[in-house]
């Protein structure tokens, strides 16, 4: 079984492979399910705003992704948008 550091590293690597321009990538949350089958890892990063107008007004925005990993193999099962309100 992978530990929390390995799970976070795998989630970060997965994020950067899809978003190579992501900046200030950091771990926000880590949770091992009660049955110890999955890790849920939340990563934040800075990215450019969605539109040119938004990027001129706001600049970069903080975004969040939540990753579901197999706790045994470390395989990333899913990556989803995490809204923080």
Secondary structure, DSSP 8 states (H G I E B T S, - for coil): ---HHHHHHHHHHHHHHH-TT-EEEEEEEEEE-TTSSEEEEEEEEEEE-SSHHHHHHT-EEEEEEEEEEETTT--EEEEEE----
